[in-house]
Each structure stands twice: as C-alpha cells, then as structure tokens.
C-alpha cells in the first residue's frame, strides 16, 4: 500500500477482561510507556467510516441497514490500520477477537505480515467484588468527578468535593443484577478464547483486583518480555 509502513514483527497484544476490570486504564499506561497503540473495534469502525475507505464504506452500509459488521470487514479494517506508521511500536487489541473464529482469522492476517499474537493478557477479577465496585459508582453531573457508595464518598453527603455541585448521576446499567449478567456473559464468551490462546502458549493471567500500579507492573513485565 503506497505511503504506508508495514511494522513487520511489531508486538501484538490482546487485553481480555470484563467491563470494569481496568483494560482502558492499563492500555493507556502501556501506550505511554512503550509507545504502543490501543485499537478497539468501535474506534476502528468509526475511523474507517469517517475516512471513507473501501472497508469503511462496506461497514457503513451494513450499519446503516441495522446489521452487524461481518468479521471479514473488521479484519479488512484492521489490516488497513496496521499499515499506519504509528503502529511500529506495537498494538494493543481491545474488543477483538471475541470468539475463536475471529481469533483464527486474526492469526491468518498477522501471519501475512510476519506478526503474531505475542501475548493474550487476561485481567482476572473476583465477580462478587466487581459487582460491588461497579454497582456502587456514581458521578457528579457537573464536573464528572467519580464517587462510590463505599470506597469514595464525598466529604459532605450529596456535594461534589471538586466543584461543589449537587447533581449526582448513576448509570442505569450500574446495578447489581445487570453487572452480574454482564460478567456471566463475558465469562461464557471468553472461556473458549482463553483456551485458544492457552493452547498456543500466549495466555497470561493477571489478578486485576490489586492496585492499578501493581497490575501495571505485571503487564509491563509481560510486554518487556515480548520485546526482548
């Protein structure tokens, strides 16, 4: 492809973990430390549609018709994105693959480029504690400061410590029942994927209930080992 750089051999990581496990936070920290780029399926689709690429036009037609974008289109969009120069230091895939057929298609794409999945890193959580963490979250509607029913309570009840606002909001799906259902669905969906990467020696499991810096240190050690 003219004007592009193919980062042959650049590390490719997959971050696995349920909502609230800290994937976004850890991905940003990896970007800052190693110069890697986080690629999420949603961002890839939106960027391709905006850029008007061939795969982006195909995706837009499907989405406008209310359909689900096929794996072939997602792989085509990912292929285009991996040609960009900013991926030279490696990429972090978030949200793709979601199942074994997608993982197999991704392996074929990477093999074309003399790349592979260097590590599929699963952020492991305690489901009961995750329900408590997520279902207790709320934010100040005025400045976005985050709070929690147990772990971070405003100094003055109902008043934001940061801006003094009194309009607190809670996401409708941040309740115990919904969070529990999301966790169950995640485990059912991800179990075959974990087996897939374990069989290939690429799966790493990290306790994600520890502090952010502790989790980051473990992640950094894994990434460093892939670049040795």
N, C-alpha and C positions, 0 to 999 in steps of 0.2 A: 504494500500500500504506500503510495507516494507521500513523502513528508512525515512518515511515522517512524518510530523506533521500536524494534521488537526486543524487549528485555529478556533475551534468552537466559534461562537459569535463574531469573529473579524469584525470590521466595514467594510461595503462595500459602497463606494460612486460612483456615476456616475457624470462625468462632461459633461455637454452639452454646446454647443456654436459653432458658425460658425468659419471658418478659420479667424485668426487674433484677436479673442476675448481674447486670453491670456491663454488658457487652459494649454498649456505646461508650461508656466512660473508659473502659480498658482499651478500646480501639483507638480513641483519641490519644491516649497516652503512648500507644505503640507508634502512632503517626509522628508524634513529637520526638520520640527517642530515636526511631530508626528511619524516619523519612518514608515510611510505607503509606499506602493509600487505602482507606476503607471504602469498599464497594458494596452497597446494599442494593437489592433488587429494585426497590421502589425508586431510588435515586437514579439508577441506571436507566430504567424505563423512561422516567421524566426527562432526563437529559437527552436521550436518543430521540424522543418525540420532538423536543424543542429544537434539536439540531437538524431534524428532518432527514436523518439517514434512511437508507433503504429499510433496515430492520426497524427503525423508529416509526416509519410510515406504516409498516405492517402491524406493529404493536398498536398504533393509534387507531387503525381501522378496527382491530379486534376490540379494543377498549370502548370505542365509540358505539360499538354494537352490543356492548354489555357482556362481552365474553371474557374468558381468561386467556391471557397471553401464553402461547404454547412454549414448551421447553426449547424447541428449535429456534424460536425468535429470541428468547432470552439468551441462549448460547451465542447467537449471532451478534447480539448487542454486546455481550461480554467480550467476544472476540475483538470487536472494534475498540472497545475501551482498553483492552490490554495492550493495544498498539500505541497508546499515548505515552509520551516521554516521561510523565510523572509517575509511571509505574515501575521505573527502573530499579527502585529500591525494594520492590515487592508490594504485594497487595494483601488485604485482609477481607475475606468474603464474609458478609453478614446477611443471612437470609437465603442463601443459595449455596449448595443444594439443600433441598428439603426432603428428598427421598432418594432411594437407591438408583432409580433410572436417571435422575438428574446428576447424581454423583458419577455414574458411568459415562454420561455424555460429557461432563466436565473433564474427566480423565482423558477422554479422546481429544478434546480441544487442547488441553495442556500438552499432551504428547506431541501434537503437531508443532508446538512451539518449543519443544525440548524443555518443558517445565513439568512440574508435578505438584501434588499437594504435599508440602513439607511437613505440615502439622495440622491436624484437626483437633482443636482445643475445646474441650467441654468444660464449661463453668458449672460445677456441681452445686446444687442448692438443697437445703432442707425444706421440703414442701410446707410443713406446718409453719415454720418461721417466715417463709416467703409470704404466706397468706397474711400473717400478722404485719409484716413490713409494708406490703402493698395496700392492704385494705385500710391501713391507718393513715395514709398520705392525704394531705390537702395543701393548698397553696393560697397565697394572697393574690386576689384577682387584680390588685392594683400594680404590684411590682413583680409578681412571680416568685417571691420567696417561698421556699418549701418548708412544710412542717409535718409533724407526725403525732398521732394521738398519744404515743408512749415515749418515743425517742427524741422528739424535738417539739416541745410545747412552748408557745410564746410566753415571754415573761409576764405579760398581762393578758389574761384569757380573752381571746377574740380580737386582739390587737396585734398587728404585724410589728415585729421588732425592728424591721428595716425601714419601713415607710410610715408606720402609724395607721395604715389602712385597716378597715374593719370588715371588708368584704372577703370572706374566705370561701373558696370553692373546692369541691371534691369531685373527681371524675366519676361519672355514673357507673363505669365498669370497675372501679376500685372498691369492690366489696368482696367479702369472703367467698361467697358462692361462685361469682364469676372468676375470681382469681384461681380458685380450686379447679374449676373446669378447664381454664386455660393451661394450667400446669399438667393436668391429666392428658389433655390433647397433645401437648408438647412432648411428653414422655412417650406416648404411643407413636407419634410421628418420628421421633428422633432415635428411638431404640434400634431400628434396622440400620440407620445411618451410622450410629456408633459402632455396631457390629462390622459394618463395611470397612470403616477406617481402622478398626482394631485388627482386622484380618490382614491389613496392609501395613501394619506397624506404624501407622501415622497418628493414632489416637492418644491424646494426653488428657487426663482428667485433673482438674484443679479445684480445690474447695473454694467456693465463691462466697461463703458466708463470713470469711475473715475480713479484715480491714482492706480498704482499696489498695494501699501501698503493699500489703503482703501479697495480695493477688497479683498485682503488677510485677512484683519481683519474680514470682514464679513464671509468669508469662514472658518476662524479659529473658529469663534463663533459657526457656524453650526456643525463643526466637534467635537468641545468640547462637545456640547450638546448630540451628539450621543454616547459619551464615558462616560457620567455621570452615 
